[in-house]
């Protein structure tokens, strides 16, 4: 994913014109240099890369079977050692290794974070673009629906929808995507309203370009960096929403391993097995923190005006 | 002021109308709400009878007209589970949620304002670093997990606080902290950046050069002018607090609207879900209205026409 974002980033900064493909390394170097100057961005990138690696290859490298437990080793505290090896972070009520489950659980978080945000972002950017560009009734309809959706707190909205649809992982991703577009639509609309009045847009009209061309070639590229910044911050929000839903029993169902479900299990045994609740929560926190760090760096690079704010 | 009032009222009504459509169609996402409501043991004839009793066999437009005319009077139908008006159930729980959210909001404000002001005044100092670490963590932590951690420390190990809600004063402490941390994190950041912006203004330098005390300048001149972004975010956070109550109330078994929603969703009690969603939306819209009215008070230059 990181490679893809970097590719998207390239056309926006300074140098225009066409470049040969062999200059790939040189094109990446300003990004790399700015990343090296930002320790927080580096940490974020490290966490995100680790997460992506675990999400893809995690099931191959886990020390224990994350789904089939050893019933003779239930509720073992962190560091428990048996003939099967060490349970670094302890075991749960079915004797399953917490450490292995956390590794495998990263898959759901990454899928939810990436796919839902892509869905929400695409819908939101499209609607925001149309609303801002065409104004009039398009703008009115889109923005009034957005107002309505925004006035129901996000988490309550997804709780209600996923409860009614009794969601699995796929449905859940879809729900988070289809309800999350509102933020993008609002922000992008605002940006489009600003960009629409710029001189280069008027100039594009003056040389006889069609409205659709102006919208796609001159306005969209100038608001897309805002969308990327927003998307980076929404990944964390979405991952948190998924874990809340799974924790409440309204999201992903067992035997799929997710951090939210692990926390729901841990809550049952909170009096005796603190490790069951502690470690999955730390995993979520580190993940969201990493994404946020990377997002902050991305914002600094893409939008110099925002630097140091917020 | 009068114009603003009328204008915003019209907008509120439109938004509520949209919300009513969202709430109406939400329970029909699977096509027929009966498929959500009916227990799996029901046979076709029983389902057909249930459908007729609830009026789901009528045309969609007619169903919506009936729904909205009743909803305006606060009638969302009977709760299937409790066999009482859904609105009555919502009203019973509403107070507890508002109480918890207000405690959390107050706590968040009390934490965030000094933290934000201090880190703006002493930029890059230890307190600035600590407060930005707190903000980053507070944003990244799932709030229900923080609640569980508090339970482990204060209820399971130290045994000094109750783990679930009996509505006594001590039972407020952990749920309020759990809800407040996220709010405090975001609010302290906004306070910091708003203060940084104001502190560079000429009138602050003037105030200092007049020989006013540091505290007087900070509170009367700087904070007063930094309040608008703070109030904006605080208003949004209030909505977020109402939303957060769904999860936090479940963790602490708090008898509020959020928990009622989860209970109702689990037993497919759709009338209560609809009434609850409507109240959440109405509360949020009202909060935004108050925030907008506050702008005029905070910044006399803002006029609405």
Interface residues (C-beta under 8 A of the other chain):
Chain A: X144 X145 X147 X148 X149 X151 X152 X153 X154 X155 X156 X157 X159 X160 X161 X163 X164 X165 X236 X240 X243 X244 X247 X248 X249 X250 X263 X266 X267 X270 X271 X274 X277 X278 X280 X281 X284 X285 X286 X288 X289 X292 X293 X308 X309 X310
Chain B: X11 X14 X15 X18 X19 X21 X22 X26 X27 X29 X30 X36 X136 X137 X139 X140 X141 X142 X144 X145 X146 X148 X149 X151 X152 X156 X189 X190 X193 X239 X240 X242 X243 X244 X246 X247 X250 X251 X258 X261 X262 X265 X266 X270 X273 X276 X277 X280 X281 X284 X285 X288
